[in-house]
Amino acid sequence: MARRLQPVSKSSTTHLDTSEITPDDDTIDNGVSDPKMENGGYRVRQRNKKLNYNFRKLWNDSGFGSVDPVQNVRKWKAEGEKDAEGHPFSEKLRKLADNLDREIDNLRHALNAAHEKFEKGKEEADRRWSEMEGLKEKYHIQSEQDQATIAKLLEEKKALAEKVEMVRKAIQAMQALRDMTDTLDD
C-alpha cells in the first residue's frame, strides 16, 4: 500500500555539487554560466529536486519507512537496524525472502501438478491410440475374413446358378419328352 508523500523539509534535501556535473550547452568550459542565460543553475536545481522527489517516492512506495530514507538508514543503524515500525530491518528482509520462497514453492507445486496432468493426459492418449490401432487391426482382419466369405458366397452362388440352369434344362427336356409322349398317345 502506497503512503502519501509528506512535505520534505529544507534541512533534509540533498544538494548535488554542481562542480561534478558535466556542463550543459549553456555553460562555458570553466563552469561559469553563459551571460546570455541569467539563471544558469536553475535547471540543475530543478533536476536535483526532481531526482530527490522521485527517489523519495520510490522509497515511500516500497514501504520501507518515512519520506527521508537517509535519516531512516542512520536511525536503523543507531537502533540496531530497525525500520520505521520498530521491526529489525533484517527481519523485514527475511519476511520478504520467506514470502518469495513461499511464492516459488507455490509456483513449483503448480508446475508439478501441471506436469502430472500432462503426463496423465499423455498416458490416456497413448492408451486410446493403442486401442484404436487394435480396433483398426481387428477390423482389417475382419474385413479380410468378410472378403473371403463374400468370395466363397459368390462361388456358391455361381455353382447354384449352374445347378439351377442344369435343373431348368432337365425340366425343359422332361417337358419336351412329355410333349412327345402326349403326341404319340394321340
LINURFEN-V134428 format. One record per residue. N is the residue number from 1. PHI is phi in whole degrees, -180 to 180 (none if undefined). Layout:
BEGIN
N;PHI + N;PHI
END
This chain:
BEGIN
1;none + 2;-79 + 3;-96 + 4;-74 + 5;-74 + 6;-102 + 7;-61 + 8;-88 + 9;-75 + 10;-65 + 11;-71 + 12;-93 + 13;-74 + 14;-103 + 15;-112 + 16;-79 + 17;-76 + 18;-69 + 19;-71 + 20;-86 + 21;-81 + 22;-67 + 23;-65 + 24;-83 + 25;-64 + 26;-92 + 27;-114 + 28;-89 + 29;-56 + 30;-82 + 31;89 + 32;-80 + 33;-66 + 34;-67 + 35;-60 + 36;-68 + 37;-104 + 38;-69 + 39;-108 + 40;-65 + 41;-87 + 42;-62 + 43;-65 + 44;-65 + 45;-64 + 46;-64 + 47;-65 + 48;-61 + 49;-62 + 50;-66 + 51;-61 + 52;-61 + 53;-62 + 54;-63 + 55;-63 + 56;-66 + 57;-65 + 58;-61 + 59;-62 + 60;-63 + 61;-65 + 62;-74 + 63;81 + 64;-91 + 65;151 + 66;-74 + 67;-68 + 68;-100 + 69;-68 + 70;-65 + 71;-65 + 72;-60 + 73;-62 + 74;-61 + 75;-65 + 76;-61 + 77;-65 + 78;-69 + 79;-96 + 80;83 + 81;57 + 82;-114 + 83;-88 + 84;-64 + 85;-84 + 86;95 + 87;-86 + 88;-60 + 89;-61 + 90;-65 + 91;-66 + 92;-64 + 93;-66 + 94;-64 + 95;-62 + 96;-62 + 97;-64 + 98;-62 + 99;-62 + 100;-64 + 101;-61 + 102;-62 + 103;-63 + 104;-63 + 105;-62 + 106;-61 + 107;-64 + 108;-65 + 109;-63 + 110;-63 + 111;-65 + 112;-63 + 113;-63 + 114;-65 + 115;-66 + 116;-62 + 117;-62 + 118;-64 + 119;-63 + 120;-62 + 121;-63 + 122;-67 + 123;-61 + 124;-63 + 125;-65 + 126;-63 + 127;-63 + 128;-66 + 129;-65 + 130;-66 + 131;-61 + 132;-65 + 133;-63 + 134;-63 + 135;-63 + 136;-62 + 137;-63 + 138;-62 + 139;-69 + 140;-65 + 141;-63 + 142;-63 + 143;-67 + 144;-64 + 145;-64 + 146;-63 + 147;-64 + 148;-65 + 149;-63 + 150;-63 + 151;-61 + 152;-64 + 153;-64 + 154;-64 + 155;-64 + 156;-63 + 157;-63 + 158;-64 + 159;-64 + 160;-64 + 161;-62 + 162;-65 + 163;-64 + 164;-62 + 165;-62 + 166;-64 + 167;-64 + 168;-61 + 169;-64 + 170;-64 + 171;-64 + 172;-63 + 173;-65 + 174;-66 + 175;-65 + 176;-65 + 177;-63 + 178;-65 + 179;-61 + 180;-65 + 181;-67 + 182;-66 + 183;-70 + 184;-70 + 185;-67 + 186;-73
END
